[in-house]
Amino acid sequence: MGSRKKQMADAIKEAKKHVAFAKLNNCPTSPRKMRLVADLVRGEKVENALNILKFNNKEASGRLEKLLLSAIANWQSKNEDADVESAELFVKEIKVDSGSMLKRLRPAPQGRAHRIRKRSNHVTLVVGANNNTQA
């Protein structure tokens, strides 16, 4: 029974070798604005995604570009023998969750106060390799 568990663990480890991720926590941008940019690169090849992010004029695209480069570097450190260009990396998954919220008060007419919610988000980006080229 122990050898079967070891085989399963080795299979899972081999599957995880073709995947790398990077996380961006407490990014001071609202999740809605970040999702607009994240939807542009979901499922794209890495080279294409980098071009989209580089020439997009939204502020969130600069942060996502840096995160994508970090995920590529993480993949490269896992697979030192493999080449990034020949692996055909693509954005396997990108998830934007809301983070903590700073609550502030803004003066309003007639002595009232309105609450301002300064939102932040967490982004998780997963990069995967096409297994067709390595199998």
Backbone bond lengths (Angstrom), bond angles and torsions (degrees), N, CA, C in turn:
res aa  C-N    CA-C-N  psi(-1)  N-CA   C-N-CA  omega(-1)  CA-C   N-CA-C  phi
1 M - - - 1.450 - - 1.526 111.01 -
2 G 1.328 116.81 -32.82 1.452 120.60 -178.42 1.520 112.23 -67.65
3 S 1.342 116.62 -34.86 1.464 119.22 -178.95 1.530 111.22 -70.30
4 R 1.333 116.61 -31.90 1.460 119.62 178.69 1.538 110.62 -67.71
5 K 1.339 116.09 -41.21 1.461 120.26 176.23 1.514 110.53 -61.18
6 K 1.327 115.72 -39.92 1.469 120.19 179.54 1.528 110.75 -65.10
7 Q 1.338 117.10 -40.10 1.459 120.64 177.58 1.523 111.18 -63.59
8 M 1.340 116.46 -42.46 1.468 120.37 178.38 1.525 110.87 -63.53
9 A 1.327 116.13 -41.38 1.460 120.36 179.80 1.528 110.51 -64.60
10 D 1.329 116.65 -40.33 1.466 120.34 178.12 1.523 111.42 -65.52
11 A 1.345 116.94 -38.36 1.466 120.92 178.94 1.531 110.55 -65.56
12 I 1.330 116.37 -41.37 1.466 120.27 178.75 1.525 110.42 -66.03
13 K 1.336 115.88 -41.30 1.466 119.97 179.54 1.530 111.24 -63.41
14 E 1.338 116.17 -38.58 1.469 120.69 178.46 1.526 111.03 -67.25
15 A 1.334 116.99 -37.87 1.466 120.81 178.41 1.526 110.57 -68.06
16 K 1.318 117.34 -37.67 1.467 121.04 179.96 1.519 112.18 -72.32
17 K 1.326 117.04 -16.58 1.464 120.26 -178.62 1.529 111.46 -68.23
18 H 1.333 116.56 -27.65 1.458 120.92 -178.62 1.522 112.10 -87.71
19 V 1.339 117.14 3.52 1.468 121.58 -176.92 1.526 109.10 -128.32
20 A 1.340 115.84 138.68 1.465 120.97 174.51 1.521 108.31 -139.40
21 F 1.325 116.37 153.92 1.458 118.60 -178.78 1.522 110.75 -136.76
22 A 1.317 114.54 164.03 1.462 122.16 174.52 1.521 107.42 -142.35
23 K 1.328 116.00 146.54 1.460 120.75 -178.84 1.519 110.10 -123.26
24 L 1.318 114.27 144.00 1.461 122.03 174.93 1.514 106.71 -123.35
25 N 1.330 117.26 113.29 1.460 120.70 -176.22 1.523 111.00 -107.30
26 N 1.326 115.65 146.88 1.465 123.76 175.73 1.518 112.86 54.08
27 C 1.314 116.09 46.10 1.460 121.75 176.21 1.531 108.04 -77.88
28 P 1.341 119.15 124.25 1.472 120.39 -173.07 1.526 114.13 -78.36
29 T 1.317 116.40 54.95 1.463 123.31 175.22 1.517 106.45 -130.73
30 S 1.314 117.75 147.83 1.458 118.05 -179.99 1.537 109.01 -69.50
31 P 1.324 116.92 145.36 1.469 120.13 -177.96 1.522 112.95 -60.30
32 R 1.324 117.00 -32.33 1.459 120.28 -179.30 1.525 111.22 -64.14
33 K 1.325 116.46 -42.20 1.472 120.38 179.14 1.524 110.83 -68.78
34 M 1.328 116.81 -36.42 1.457 120.58 -179.95 1.523 110.68 -69.45
35 R 1.346 117.32 -37.14 1.468 120.41 -179.69 1.521 112.16 -65.20
36 L 1.337 117.30 -31.43 1.469 120.14 177.70 1.522 110.68 -58.81
37 V 1.334 116.64 -40.89 1.465 120.95 -179.25 1.532 110.26 -79.48
38 A 1.321 116.63 -37.22 1.465 120.31 -178.82 1.523 111.29 -63.23
39 D 1.331 116.97 -35.93 1.462 120.31 179.45 1.524 112.37 -65.48
40 L 1.334 116.77 -24.99 1.468 120.08 -179.97 1.524 112.23 -69.12
41 V 1.345 117.32 -32.20 1.465 119.82 -172.80 1.528 113.40 -105.67
42 R 1.312 118.42 -5.21 1.465 120.57 -178.67 1.525 110.34 -62.13
43 G 1.342 116.85 124.94 1.458 122.17 177.95 1.519 114.92 83.38
44 E 1.320 118.00 -3.48 1.471 120.99 -177.89 1.527 110.58 -81.58
45 K 1.335 115.92 157.34 1.464 120.12 170.85 1.526 108.32 -67.87
46 V 1.324 116.05 153.25 1.465 121.25 -172.75 1.529 111.86 -61.16
47 E 1.329 117.72 -42.46 1.474 120.44 -179.05 1.528 110.54 -63.17
48 N 1.329 115.87 -43.17 1.457 121.30 179.41 1.533 110.56 -65.93
49 A 1.337 116.45 -41.91 1.463 121.02 180.00 1.531 111.18 -63.52
50 L 1.326 117.04 -40.13 1.469 120.32 178.53 1.524 110.91 -63.94
51 N 1.327 117.01 -39.10 1.473 120.15 177.44 1.523 111.28 -65.90
52 I 1.330 117.10 -41.87 1.466 120.60 179.13 1.519 110.11 -60.74
53 L 1.333 116.25 -46.18 1.466 120.25 -177.38 1.523 112.13 -69.32
54 K 1.336 116.48 -35.36 1.474 119.49 -177.79 1.523 111.36 -66.53
55 F 1.325 117.57 -38.06 1.459 120.40 -174.41 1.531 113.15 -101.00
56 N 1.317 117.93 7.78 1.461 121.15 174.09 1.524 108.23 -85.14
57 N 1.330 118.21 139.20 1.460 119.45 -174.19 1.525 113.63 -94.79
58 K 1.329 119.00 9.01 1.462 120.74 177.15 1.532 110.08 -81.83
59 E 1.336 115.58 150.22 1.465 120.15 -178.21 1.525 111.48 -65.59
60 A 1.328 116.63 -34.85 1.462 121.22 -177.80 1.524 111.69 -65.05
61 S 1.324 118.24 -25.75 1.464 120.31 -177.07 1.529 111.46 -67.36
62 G 1.323 117.44 -33.75 1.465 120.04 177.26 1.515 111.74 -64.25
63 R 1.327 115.95 -41.18 1.465 120.03 179.43 1.524 111.48 -68.98
64 L 1.343 116.66 -38.67 1.465 119.45 178.79 1.527 111.75 -69.78
65 E 1.324 116.50 -32.75 1.467 119.90 178.01 1.529 110.12 -63.13
66 K 1.328 115.79 -43.73 1.461 120.65 178.13 1.525 111.09 -63.38
67 L 1.331 116.07 -39.40 1.463 121.29 179.71 1.525 110.91 -66.49
68 L 1.328 116.81 -39.80 1.470 121.13 178.55 1.525 110.81 -65.48
69 L 1.324 116.88 -41.09 1.473 120.11 176.88 1.531 110.68 -62.61
70 S 1.330 116.72 -36.79 1.457 120.94 177.68 1.528 111.18 -66.11
71 A 1.336 116.98 -41.61 1.466 120.64 178.64 1.534 110.80 -64.63
72 I 1.333 117.11 -37.78 1.467 121.04 177.32 1.525 110.28 -64.11
73 A 1.332 115.90 -42.48 1.470 120.27 178.35 1.524 111.02 -64.07
74 N 1.341 117.06 -37.80 1.468 120.78 177.15 1.526 110.64 -64.57
75 W 1.342 116.39 -40.47 1.466 120.08 178.32 1.525 110.42 -64.30
76 Q 1.327 115.16 -39.33 1.465 119.89 -178.18 1.534 111.01 -68.11
77 S 1.328 117.00 -35.45 1.467 118.88 178.74 1.532 111.26 -71.13
78 K 1.346 117.49 -28.40 1.465 120.71 175.48 1.522 111.56 -73.39
79 N 1.340 116.12 -37.77 1.468 122.39 -175.63 1.521 109.13 -117.36
80 E 1.318 116.43 74.98 1.461 119.88 -175.82 1.526 112.57 -68.46
81 D 1.341 116.57 -30.11 1.458 119.69 -178.47 1.524 112.53 -79.46
82 A 1.335 118.61 -21.62 1.465 122.05 -176.18 1.528 110.72 -86.18
83 D 1.329 115.30 157.55 1.454 122.65 179.08 1.538 108.68 -102.19
84 V 1.318 116.64 136.75 1.472 120.76 -176.18 1.530 110.63 -65.71
85 E 1.327 117.83 -40.94 1.466 120.98 -177.06 1.527 111.64 -67.15
86 S 1.330 116.49 -40.99 1.466 119.24 -176.94 1.527 112.10 -79.07
87 A 1.338 118.52 -16.14 1.465 121.07 -177.17 1.519 112.40 -78.10
88 E 1.321 118.62 -15.61 1.469 123.30 -178.40 1.527 111.10 53.62
89 L 1.320 115.99 61.27 1.461 121.33 178.86 1.519 110.84 -68.92
90 F 1.330 115.82 147.13 1.461 120.73 176.04 1.521 109.15 -143.26
91 V 1.323 116.08 161.28 1.466 121.75 179.35 1.526 106.71 -79.29
92 K 1.320 115.63 100.94 1.455 121.11 -175.05 1.525 111.35 -74.27
93 E 1.320 115.88 -41.58 1.461 119.90 -177.26 1.521 108.32 -152.78
94 I 1.315 116.35 139.23 1.467 121.16 173.05 1.519 106.77 -139.48
95 K 1.331 115.11 124.79 1.457 120.96 -173.24 1.523 108.89 -127.56
96 V 1.331 116.57 130.88 1.459 122.24 179.25 1.528 107.90 -116.78
97 D 1.328 116.15 116.88 1.459 121.90 177.92 1.518 109.11 -114.65
98 S 1.327 116.50 153.96 1.456 118.50 178.95 1.523 109.55 -77.61
99 G 1.315 114.93 143.37 1.456 121.11 179.57 1.516 110.67 -103.90
100 S 1.315 115.84 -151.66 1.460 119.74 -179.19 1.528 109.57 -74.33
101 M 1.324 114.65 159.78 1.458 120.70 -176.42 1.523 108.50 -122.79
102 L 1.339 116.48 129.49 1.460 120.30 172.62 1.517 107.49 -89.68
103 K 1.322 116.32 127.18 1.459 119.30 -178.65 1.522 109.07 -105.36
104 R 1.316 115.91 125.72 1.460 122.54 -178.39 1.519 108.98 -126.54
105 L 1.331 116.67 160.63 1.462 121.51 177.65 1.517 109.24 -112.06
106 R 1.325 116.44 136.45 1.451 122.48 177.14 1.527 107.65 -118.93
107 P 1.314 117.60 132.19 1.467 119.21 178.99 1.526 111.14 -61.49
108 A 1.329 115.29 140.44 1.456 122.31 -179.88 1.535 108.02 -126.63
109 P 1.307 117.63 168.59 1.468 120.03 -177.77 1.532 113.15 -61.57
110 Q 1.308 115.02 154.87 1.465 124.77 175.73 1.528 112.54 59.50
111 G 1.325 116.37 38.77 1.465 120.88 173.89 1.511 115.35 74.80
112 R 1.308 116.86 9.53 1.463 119.29 179.57 1.528 110.26 -87.85
113 A 1.334 115.67 174.02 1.459 121.40 175.98 1.523 108.37 -137.37
114 H 1.311 115.97 136.53 1.465 121.18 177.13 1.523 108.49 -106.22
115 R 1.326 115.44 142.36 1.457 119.66 179.91 1.528 109.77 -86.16
116 I 1.322 116.10 131.07 1.465 122.88 175.41 1.523 107.09 -106.13
117 R 1.322 116.76 127.32 1.461 121.02 178.31 1.520 109.25 -105.61
118 K 1.318 116.56 111.21 1.467 121.35 177.09 1.515 107.19 -92.18
119 R 1.328 115.45 106.98 1.453 121.24 -171.89 1.528 111.88 -87.77
120 S 1.321 115.01 156.41 1.462 121.36 172.32 1.527 107.41 -136.81
121 N 1.324 116.42 170.73 1.460 118.80 -177.74 1.519 111.79 -143.72
122 H 1.328 114.48 165.21 1.463 123.39 173.87 1.526 107.06 -118.40
123 V 1.331 116.80 131.34 1.470 120.99 179.58 1.523 108.18 -118.29
124 T 1.328 116.52 131.95 1.461 122.61 173.93 1.517 107.73 -118.33
125 L 1.326 116.93 123.04 1.459 122.09 -177.39 1.525 108.68 -119.56
126 V 1.333 116.75 124.77 1.461 122.44 179.74 1.521 108.87 -112.78
127 V 1.322 115.65 127.41 1.465 122.45 179.20 1.522 107.51 -110.48
128 G 1.335 116.44 131.80 1.459 120.83 179.75 1.512 111.26 -125.98
129 A 1.320 115.34 156.00 1.458 120.90 177.96 1.518 108.83 -100.94
130 N 1.337 115.96 146.92 1.453 120.58 174.39 1.513 108.49 -70.14
131 N 1.327 116.81 118.65 1.473 120.27 -177.43 1.522 112.64 -74.92
132 N 1.338 117.47 -13.02 1.467 120.71 -178.73 1.515 112.02 -63.76
133 T 1.347 116.81 -34.58 1.459 119.78 -177.29 1.506 112.40 -77.06
134 Q 1.360 117.52 -24.62 1.455 119.60 -175.92 1.514 112.64 -99.77
135 A 1.327 119.10 -13.63 1.452 121.61 -177.80 1.505 111.33 -85.75
